């Protein structure tokens, strides 16, 4: 949610209050969703870029 009345500092503090485990779970869910939603060509590009790291 975006709160227009909150300052940048307040917003950062709110996000910092979220546990690292919860953040990693969200990232994992987003990653899984992107892989499921992408077509074969995009998945191939993703895996090639990932292997290059």
C-alpha positions in Angstrom: 0.0 0.0 0.0 1.2 3.5 -0.7 0.4 6.1 1.9 0.6 9.6 0.4 0.9 11.3 3.8 3.9 9.3 5.0 7.4 10.6 4.5 10.2 8.6 2.8 11.8 7.9 6.1 8.6 6.6 7.6 8.0 4.4 4.6 11.6 2.9 4.9 11.0 2.2 8.6 7.8 0.4 7.8 9.5 -1.8 5.2 12.5 -2.4 7.6 10.0 -3.7 10.2 9.2 -6.7 7.9 11.3 -9.7 8.9 14.0 -10.9 6.4 12.4 -14.3 6.3 9.1 -12.8 5.2 10.8 -10.7 2.5 12.6 -13.8 1.1 9.4 -15.7 1.0 7.8 -12.9 -1.0 10.7 -12.8 -3.4 10.5 -16.5 -3.8 6.8 -16.3 -4.6 7.4 -13.5 -7.1 10.2 -15.5 -8.8 8.0 -18.7 -9.0 5.1 -16.7 -10.5 7.3 -15.0 -13.1 8.7 -18.3 -14.2 5.3 -19.9 -14.5 3.8 -16.9 -16.3 6.7 -16.6 -18.8 6.9 -18.4 -22.1 9.7 -20.8 -23.1 11.8 -18.2 -24.8 11.8 -15.9 -21.7 12.6 -18.8 -19.4 15.6 -19.8 -21.6 16.9 -16.2 -21.5 16.4 -16.1 -17.7 18.4 -19.4 -17.2 21.1 -18.2 -19.6 21.5 -14.9 -17.7 21.4 -16.7 -14.4 24.1 -19.2 -15.5 26.4 -16.3 -16.5 26.6 -15.0 -13.0 
